[in-house]
């Protein structure tokens, strides 16, 4: 924790200087950074209320009110009808829109100048890093979505699972297995019969799962994982639901999965989705005794094979 605190504070010091947050006049305008941000929110929202702006930016109500009065005195905003001063919709006047667009253009030009020295690949890395920071620090407030896989996802899934399984002591044998599963999925992918879904929040992978054709009209659920920072949001259950829905539409009779008794959170998700254990067996594939479990879910009116 202490290292994380030090790193975040160091980044804050760097970025406030980089973004000009310490300047008395933002982008050589006659606005402070807070005033410029408030103007930005008004320009990019549909008739916001003062209370909404205050809540969004986490500012004191009196402070927001004083800034809005200054904006109104300059002829930049107008207030519609409302129940009280805080419930009157706000919009930019023509003069306010012109001022905002000029300020926004200066901000974009300044940002472009600072990024000009980065190659295309470096810019992609910067975007990914910023999305990661946003996702980790959003404290669960950012929405998440599920999408199908795209280039680069499968190696990342194998890498993340190898790291997440490391505390169980499964080491290189598990990492080899993960690489084999993801490589086989990409090499032998069967559209309409197989799929991989990725849960994403703030542009960052929050979890994933695969459904593959196991033969004999059985679909196999593989490599379900949810990142520790994204747990408790219902992502694991939603990923399993995608597998079940897809398998039903593909015409599979059953879905099968292999897991381990020690993986209690995943087992709870499978049980809630209707899967049932059909066999257990102690194996030594990962260098030490581990109890594996085979689970099945019947689809399309078929019975599980115990």
C-alpha positions as CSV (number, residue, x, y, z in Angstrom):
1,X,0.0,0.0,0.0
2,X,2.8,2.4,0.9
3,X,4.4,2.0,-2.5
4,X,1.0,2.6,-4.3
5,X,0.4,5.8,-2.2
6,X,3.9,7.1,-3.1
7,X,3.5,6.3,-6.8
8,X,0.0,7.9,-7.1
9,X,1.2,11.1,-5.3
10,X,4.3,11.2,-7.6
11,X,2.1,10.9,-10.7
12,X,-0.3,13.6,-9.4
13,X,2.7,16.0,-9.0
14,X,3.8,15.2,-12.5
15,X,0.4,15.5,-14.1
16,X,-0.7,18.7,-12.4
17,X,2.4,20.3,-13.9
18,X,2.0,18.6,-17.3
19,X,-1.7,19.7,-17.6
20,X,-1.1,23.2,-16.3
21,X,-3.4,22.6,-13.3
22,X,-1.3,24.8,-11.2
23,X,-1.5,27.8,-13.5
24,X,-3.7,30.7,-12.4
25,X,-5.0,31.0,-15.9
26,X,-5.9,27.8,-17.8
27,X,-4.4,27.8,-21.3
28,X,-3.7,31.5,-21.1
29,X,-7.4,32.2,-20.7
30,X,-9.0,34.3,-17.9
31,X,-10.4,31.1,-16.4
32,X,-9.1,28.9,-13.6
33,X,-8.9,25.1,-14.3
34,X,-12.1,24.6,-12.3
35,X,-14.0,27.3,-14.3
36,X,-12.7,25.8,-17.6
37,X,-13.9,22.4,-16.5
38,X,-17.3,23.7,-15.5
39,X,-17.7,25.5,-18.9
40,X,-16.7,22.2,-20.6
41,X,-19.4,20.3,-18.8
42,X,-22.1,22.8,-19.7
43,X,-21.0,22.7,-23.3
44,X,-21.1,19.0,-23.5
45,X,-24.4,18.3,-21.7
46,X,-28.0,18.8,-22.6
47,X,-29.3,21.6,-20.4
48,X,-27.6,20.5,-17.2
49,X,-28.8,21.6,-13.7
50,X,-26.4,23.3,-11.3
51,X,-26.9,20.5,-8.8
52,X,-25.9,17.9,-11.5
53,X,-22.7,19.8,-12.3
54,X,-21.9,20.1,-8.6
55,X,-22.4,16.4,-8.1
56,X,-20.4,15.4,-11.2
57,X,-17.4,17.5,-10.2
58,X,-17.6,17.0,-6.5
59,X,-17.6,20.8,-5.9
60,X,-19.1,22.9,-3.1
61,X,-22.6,24.2,-4.1
62,X,-21.8,27.7,-3.2
63,X,-18.6,27.7,-5.2
64,X,-20.5,26.4,-8.3
65,X,-23.1,29.0,-7.8
66,X,-20.6,31.8,-7.8
67,X,-18.9,30.6,-10.9
68,X,-22.2,30.3,-12.7
69,X,-23.1,33.9,-11.7
70,X,-19.8,35.1,-13.2
71,X,-20.6,33.1,-16.4
72,X,-24.0,34.7,-16.6
73,X,-22.6,38.2,-16.0
74,X,-20.3,37.7,-18.9
75,X,-23.2,36.6,-21.1
76,X,-21.9,33.1,-21.6
77,X,-24.8,31.1,-20.1
78,X,-28.6,31.5,-19.8
79,X,-30.9,29.9,-17.3
80,X,-34.2,28.3,-18.2
81,X,-37.3,28.0,-16.0
82,X,-37.2,25.8,-12.9
83,X,-38.5,25.1,-9.5
84,X,-35.6,27.1,-7.8
85,X,-32.2,28.5,-8.6
86,X,-30.6,25.0,-8.5
87,X,-33.3,23.4,-10.7
88,X,-33.0,25.8,-13.7
89,X,-31.5,24.2,-16.8
90,X,-28.3,25.9,-18.0
91,X,-27.2,26.4,-21.6
92,X,-24.5,28.3,-23.4
93,X,-25.3,31.5,-25.3
94,X,-23.8,32.1,-28.7
95,X,-21.0,34.1,-27.0
96,X,-20.5,31.3,-24.5
97,X,-20.3,28.7,-27.2
98,X,-17.7,30.8,-29.2
99,X,-15.6,31.3,-26.1
100,X,-15.7,27.6,-25.2
101,X,-14.8,26.4,-28.8
102,X,-11.8,28.7,-28.9
103,X,-10.6,27.5,-25.5
104,X,-11.2,23.9,-26.5
105,X,-9.3,24.3,-29.8
106,X,-6.3,25.7,-27.8
107,X,-6.5,22.8,-25.4
108,X,-6.5,20.3,-28.3
109,X,-3.6,22.0,-30.1
110,X,-1.5,22.1,-26.9
111,X,-2.2,18.4,-26.2
112,X,-1.4,17.5,-29.8
113,X,1.9,19.3,-29.6
114,X,2.9,17.4,-26.4
115,X,2.0,14.1,-28.0
116,X,3.7,14.8,-31.4
117,X,7.0,13.1,-30.4
118,X,5.2,9.8,-29.7
119,X,5.1,7.1,-32.4
120,X,1.8,5.4,-33.3
121,X,2.7,2.4,-31.1
122,X,3.7,4.7,-28.2
123,X,0.4,6.5,-28.5
124,X,-1.4,3.2,-28.4
125,X,0.5,2.2,-25.3
126,X,-0.3,5.6,-23.7
127,X,-4.1,5.1,-24.4
128,X,-4.0,1.6,-22.9
129,X,-2.1,2.8,-19.8
130,X,-4.5,5.7,-19.2
131,X,-7.5,3.3,-19.6
132,X,-5.9,1.0,-17.1
133,X,-5.4,3.8,-14.6
134,X,-9.0,5.0,-15.1
135,X,-10.4,1.5,-14.6
136,X,-8.3,0.8,-11.4
137,X,-9.1,4.1,-9.8
138,X,-12.8,4.4,-10.7
139,X,-13.8,2.5,-7.6
140,X,-16.5,0.5,-9.4
141,X,-18.2,3.6,-10.8
142,X,-17.3,2.9,-14.5
143,X,-19.8,0.8,-16.4
144,X,-18.7,-2.6,-17.9
145,X,-19.8,-4.4,-21.0
146,X,-19.2,-7.7,-22.7
147,X,-17.9,-8.0,-26.2
148,X,-16.6,-10.9,-28.4
149,X,-12.8,-11.4,-28.7
150,X,-10.5,-9.4,-31.0
151,X,-6.8,-9.5,-31.9
152,X,-4.5,-9.8,-28.9
153,X,-7.2,-10.9,-26.4
154,X,-6.3,-14.6,-26.2
155,X,-2.6,-14.2,-25.2
156,X,-3.7,-11.7,-22.6
157,X,-6.3,-14.1,-21.2
158,X,-3.6,-16.8,-20.9
159,X,-1.2,-14.4,-19.3
160,X,-3.7,-13.1,-16.7
161,X,-4.9,-16.5,-15.7
162,X,-1.4,-17.8,-15.3
163,X,-0.7,-14.9,-12.9
164,X,-4.1,-15.4,-11.0
165,X,-3.4,-19.1,-10.5
166,X,0.1,-18.5,-9.3
167,X,-0.9,-18.5,-5.6
168,X,-2.3,-22.1,-6.0
169,X,1.2,-23.3,-6.8
170,X,0.2,-24.7,-10.2
171,X,3.2,-23.0,-11.9
172,X,4.5,-23.8,-15.4
173,X,2.2,-26.8,-16.1
174,X,-0.8,-24.6,-15.8
175,X,0.8,-21.8,-17.9
176,X,1.6,-24.4,-20.6
177,X,-2.0,-25.6,-20.5
178,X,-3.4,-22.1,-20.8
179,X,-1.2,-21.4,-23.8
180,X,-2.3,-24.6,-25.5
181,X,-6.0,-23.9,-24.9
182,X,-5.8,-20.3,-26.3
183,X,-3.6,-21.3,-29.2
184,X,-5.9,-24.1,-30.2
185,X,-8.9,-21.8,-30.0
186,X,-7.4,-19.4,-32.4
187,X,-6.0,-22.0,-34.7
188,X,-9.2,-24.2,-34.9
189,X,-11.8,-21.5,-34.3
190,X,-15.3,-22.6,-35.6
191,X,-17.6,-19.6,-36.2
192,X,-21.1,-20.2,-35.0
193,X,-19.9,-23.1,-32.8
194,X,-17.3,-21.4,-30.7
195,X,-16.8,-18.0,-29.1
196,X,-14.8,-16.0,-26.6
197,X,-16.3,-13.2,-24.6
198,X,-14.4,-10.4,-22.9
199,X,-15.8,-8.2,-20.1
200,X,-14.4,-4.7,-20.4
201,X,-14.5,-1.7,-18.1
202,X,-12.9,1.6,-19.0
203,X,-11.2,-0.1,-21.9
204,X,-9.6,-2.7,-19.6
205,X,-10.2,-6.4,-19.6
206,X,-12.1,-7.3,-16.5
207,X,-12.7,-10.9,-17.2
208,X,-13.2,-13.5,-20.0
209,X,-14.5,-16.9,-20.9
210,X,-14.4,-19.3,-23.9
211,X,-16.9,-21.8,-25.3
212,X,-15.4,-24.5,-27.5
213,X,-16.7,-27.5,-29.4
214,X,-15.8,-30.6,-27.4
215,X,-17.4,-33.0,-29.9
216,X,-20.5,-35.2,-29.6
217,X,-22.6,-32.1,-29.6
218,X,-21.1,-30.9,-26.3
219,X,-19.9,-27.4,-25.7
220,X,-17.0,-26.9,-23.3
221,X,-16.8,-23.8,-21.1
222,X,-13.1,-22.9,-20.6
223,X,-10.9,-20.3,-18.9
224,X,-13.5,-18.3,-17.0
225,X,-11.8,-15.5,-15.0
226,X,-12.7,-12.2,-13.4
227,X,-10.0,-9.7,-12.4
228,X,-9.8,-9.2,-8.6
229,X,-10.6,-5.4,-9.0
230,X,-13.8,-6.3,-10.9
231,X,-15.2,-8.9,-8.6
232,X,-18.6,-8.4,-7.0
233,X,-20.1,-6.6,-10.1
234,X,-21.8,-9.7,-11.5
235,X,-19.3,-10.1,-14.4
236,X,-18.6,-13.8,-13.8
237,X,-22.3,-14.7,-13.9
238,X,-22.8,-12.6,-17.0
239,X,-20.0,-14.3,-18.8
240,X,-21.4,-17.7,-18.0
241,X,-24.8,-16.6,-19.1
242,X,-23.3,-15.6,-22.5
243,X,-21.9,-19.1,-22.8
244,X,-25.2,-20.8,-22.0
245,X,-27.2,-18.5,-24.4
246,X,-24.7,-19.1,-27.2
247,X,-24.6,-22.9,-26.7
248,X,-28.3,-23.1,-26.7
249,X,-28.5,-21.1,-30.0
250,X,-25.8,-23.3,-31.5
251,X,-27.8,-26.4,-30.8
252,X,-25.5,-28.1,-28.2
253,X,-27.1,-30.7,-26.0
254,X,-24.9,-30.0,-23.0
255,X,-22.2,-27.7,-21.7
256,X,-19.3,-29.3,-19.8
257,X,-16.6,-27.6,-17.8
258,X,-13.6,-28.7,-15.7
259,X,-12.7,-26.9,-12.6
260,X,-11.1,-27.5,-9.1
261,X,-12.6,-27.9,-5.7
262,X,-10.4,-25.2,-4.4
263,X,-11.8,-22.6,-6.8
264,X,-14.9,-21.8,-4.6
265,X,-16.0,-18.5,-6.2
266,X,-16.1,-20.0,-9.7
267,X,-18.0,-23.1,-8.4
268,X,-20.7,-20.8,-6.9
269,X,-21.2,-19.1,-10.3
270,X,-21.5,-22.5,-12.0
271,X,-24.0,-23.8,-9.5
272,X,-26.1,-20.7,-9.7
273,X,-26.2,-21.1,-13.5
274,X,-27.6,-24.6,-13.1
275,X,-24.4,-26.7,-13.7
276,X,-24.0,-29.8,-11.6
277,X,-21.0,-32.0,-10.7
278,X,-21.0,-35.2,-12.7
279,X,-17.5,-36.6,-11.6
280,X,-14.5,-35.8,-9.4
281,X,-10.9,-37.0,-9.6
282,X,-7.6,-36.3,-7.9
283,X,-4.9,-35.5,-10.5
284,X,-1.2,-34.5,-10.4
285,X,-1.1,-32.5,-13.7
286,X,0.2,-29.4,-11.9
287,X,2.9,-31.0,-9.8
288,X,0.8,-31.8,-6.7
289,X,-2.4,-33.6,-5.8
290,X,-5.5,-31.5,-6.8
291,X,-9.1,-32.5,-6.9
292,X,-10.6,-31.7,-10.3
293,X,-14.4,-31.6,-11.0
294,X,-16.4,-32.1,-14.1
295,X,-19.6,-30.2,-14.2
296,X,-22.4,-30.3,-16.8
297,X,-25.5,-28.3,-17.8
298,X,-28.2,-29.9,-19.9
299,X,-29.6,-27.9,-22.8
300,X,-32.4,-28.1,-25.3
301,X,-34.3,-30.7,-23.2
302,X,-31.4,-33.1,-22.9
303,X,-30.5,-34.8,-19.6
304,X,-26.9,-34.6,-18.2
305,X,-24.9,-37.7,-18.3
306,X,-23.9,-38.8,-14.8
